[in-house]
Amino acid sequence: MKYGLLALMIYASASMAQGGLNLAANEKPLPTTRDEQAISKIPTGYKFVEPGTLTVAISALNSPPLALLASDNRTRIGSDPDIARLLAGSLGLRLKLVPTAWEDWPLGISSGRYDVALVNIAVTEQRKEKFDFATYRVDSLAFSVKSGSPIKAVSKAEDLAGRKVIVGSGTNQERILLGWNAENEKAGREPAQPVYLTDDASGNLYIQSGRADVFFGPQSVASYKAALNGTTRVVGLGPKKAYVATTTKKGNGLVFALQAALDGAIKRGEYQQVLARWGEQGEAVAESEVNPPGITY
């Protein structure tokens, strides 16, 4: 994953220099192709939240390149919305994107408010008990600091001892941080102090003002941000590699149609176009996998 991180940062920096990483251009939806094989995988009798429509929960937060607002301050763009368009177009459905808080997607899927959740959700063994997954990216977590920080590298628990670390509540990174805190306390070191924030703007402010030392979150977000504005830098990757996946209600069968839609888009090159325009080529999967081994702790 170190190569993927380096490739992502080089690509993003070079693309900006050449005018290739163009958010205005990325507001234009990419073409999609109706995929009869994927459509045939939709379970007989499956009832979409809205007939003829794929209702997809995406992040309500501004977290490029995964999800952000377009220049009209209303339209949702990013790699997750683009993947959602691929899925809907492949399945011959209209698309409805529903901005959703991270804390709300599990209940939304379980209660039938959304057909699919695309909120950079990593597959874990615990989540597999309630949800079905079709993978569409390989992602790891990253540690970021402001560009002038004295912190040079983070790779183990003691590197965060006594630091203020921004994490999301209920995330894999929180689980990792709390585990490292237990390790630090056992060794007689001061634990890190978790800082729970829910929006990117606050996270940037906390890091730049010194109210937090480290941001611990998705690698794609950290690398994109570092390459885009130069005010932060990535100083290490998390100890766990994750498979990011479409998320559906356990046992309803829709996951196999989503898998087929993703595999078709990969074969046609449409999937690669999505990742390329958001600088995520290093996170591509060769094919989608249903319910792969998840992260364990």
Backbone hydrogen bonds, N-H to C=O, Kabsch-Sander energy under -0.5 kcal/mol:
donor,donor_aa,acceptor,acceptor_aa,energy
5,L,1,M,-2.2
6,L,2,K,-2.4
7,A,3,Y,-3.1
8,L,4,G,-2.4
9,M,5,L,-2.2
10,I,6,L,-2.6
11,Y,7,A,-2.8
12,A,8,L,-2.6
13,S,9,M,-2.4
14,A,10,I,-2.7
15,S,11,Y,-2.9
16,M,12,A,-2.0
17,A,13,S,-1.9
18,Q,14,A,-1.8
19,G,15,S,-0.5
19,G,16,M,-0.8
20,G,15,S,-3.4
21,L,15,S,-0.8
22,N,20,G,-1.7
23,L,21,L,-0.7
26,N,22,N,-2.2
27,E,24,A,-1.0
28,K,25,A,-1.5
35,D,90,S,-2.6
36,E,34,R,-0.6
39,I,35,D,-2.4
40,S,36,E,-2.1
41,K,38,A,-1.3
42,I,39,I,-1.7
46,Y,43,P,-2.3
48,F,46,Y,-0.7
50,E,53,T,-0.6
53,T,50,E,-2.1
54,L,94,R,-3.1
55,T,53,T,-0.7
56,V,54,L,-0.7
56,V,96,K,-3.0
57,A,116,V,-2.7
58,I,98,V,-1.9
59,S,118,L,-0.6
60,A,100,T,-1.7
63,S,61,L,-1.2
63,S,67,A,-2.8
66,L,63,S,-1.5
67,A,63,S,-1.1
68,L,77,I,-2.4
70,A,75,T,-2.8
73,N,70,A,-2.3
77,I,68,L,-2.9
77,I,75,T,-0.5
79,S,65,P,-3.1
80,D,66,L,-1.9
82,D,78,G,-2.1
83,I,79,S,-2.3
84,A,80,D,-2.4
85,R,81,P,-2.0
86,L,82,D,-1.9
87,L,83,I,-2.3
88,A,84,A,-2.5
89,G,85,R,-2.8
90,S,86,L,-2.5
91,L,87,L,-1.9
92,G,89,G,-1.2
93,L,88,A,-2.9
94,R,52,G,-2.7
96,K,54,L,-2.4
98,V,56,V,-2.9
100,T,58,I,-3.0
104,D,101,A,-1.6
105,W,101,A,-0.9
105,W,102,W,-0.7
108,G,104,D,-2.1
109,I,105,W,-2.4
110,S,106,P,-2.5
111,S,107,L,-2.7
112,G,109,I,-0.8
113,R,108,G,-2.3
114,Y,108,G,-1.3
115,D,55,T,-1.9
116,V,55,T,-1.9
117,A,247,T,-1.9
118,L,57,A,-3.5
122,A,120,N,-0.5
123,V,243,Y,-2.4
125,E,295,I,-1.4
128,K,124,T,-1.8
129,E,126,Q,-1.1
130,K,127,R,-1.7
131,F,127,R,-2.0
132,D,248,T,-2.4
134,A,246,T,-1.4
135,T,289,E,-2.2
136,Y,244,V,-2.9
137,R,244,V,-1.6
138,V,283,E,-2.7
139,D,137,R,-0.5
139,D,242,A,-2.8
141,L,240,K,-0.7
142,A,217,G,-3.2
143,F,236,G,-3.0
144,S,142,A,-0.5
144,S,215,F,-2.7
145,V,233,R,-2.2
147,S,231,T,-2.5
149,S,146,K,-2.3
152,K,150,P,-0.5
154,V,235,V,-2.0
159,D,156,K,-1.3
160,L,157,A,-1.9
161,A,158,E,-0.8
162,G,190,E,-0.6
163,R,160,L,-2.4
165,V,163,R,-0.7
165,V,193,Q,-2.3
166,I,214,V,-3.1
167,V,195,V,-1.9
171,T,168,G,-1.4
175,R,171,T,-1.6
176,I,172,N,-2.4
177,L,173,Q,-2.6
178,L,174,E,-2.7
179,G,175,R,-1.8
180,W,176,I,-2.5
181,N,177,L,-2.4
182,A,178,L,-1.9
183,E,179,G,-1.8
184,N,180,W,-2.7
185,E,181,N,-2.8
186,K,182,A,-2.1
187,A,183,E,-1.4
188,G,185,E,-1.3
189,R,184,N,-3.2
193,Q,163,R,-3.2
195,V,165,V,-3.0
196,Y,194,P,-0.5
197,L,167,V,-0.9
197,L,195,V,-0.7
203,G,199,D,-1.7
204,N,200,D,-2.5
205,L,201,A,-2.2
206,Y,202,S,-2.7
207,I,203,G,-2.2
208,Q,204,N,-2.6
209,S,205,L,-2.2
210,G,206,Y,-0.8
210,G,207,I,-0.5
211,R,206,Y,-1.3
212,A,206,Y,-1.7
213,D,164,K,-2.4
214,V,164,K,-2.1
215,F,144,S,-2.7
216,F,166,I,-2.6
216,F,214,V,-0.5
217,G,142,A,-2.0
217,G,215,F,-0.6
219,Q,140,S,-2.6
222,A,218,P,-2.2
223,S,219,Q,-2.9
224,Y,220,S,-2.0
225,K,221,V,-2.4
226,A,222,A,-2.1
227,A,223,S,-2.2
228,L,224,Y,-2.2
229,N,225,K,-2.1
230,G,225,K,-0.6
230,G,226,A,-1.1
233,R,145,V,-2.5
235,V,143,F,-2.8
236,G,143,F,-0.8
238,G,141,L,-3.1
242,A,139,D,-3.1
244,V,137,R,-2.6
244,V,242,A,-0.6
245,A,121,I,-2.3
246,T,134,A,-2.7
247,T,117,A,-1.5
248,T,132,D,-2.3
250,K,130,K,-1.7
252,N,249,K,-1.6
256,F,253,G,-1.2
257,A,253,G,-0.6
257,A,254,L,-0.8
258,L,254,L,-2.0
259,Q,255,V,-2.4
260,A,256,F,-2.0
261,A,257,A,-2.3
262,L,258,L,-2.5
263,D,259,Q,-2.7
264,G,260,A,-2.4
265,A,261,A,-2.1
266,I,262,L,-2.2
267,K,263,D,-2.2
268,R,264,G,-2.0
269,G,265,A,-0.8
269,G,266,I,-0.6
270,E,265,A,-1.2
271,Y,265,A,-1.6
273,Q,269,G,-1.3
274,V,270,E,-1.6
275,L,271,Y,-1.9
276,A,272,Q,-2.4
277,R,273,Q,-2.0
278,W,274,V,-0.7
278,W,275,L,-0.6
279,G,276,A,-1.2
280,E,275,L,-3.2
283,E,280,E,-2.4
284,A,281,Q,-1.6
291,N,133,F,-2.1
291,N,289,E,-0.5
295,I,123,V,-2.2
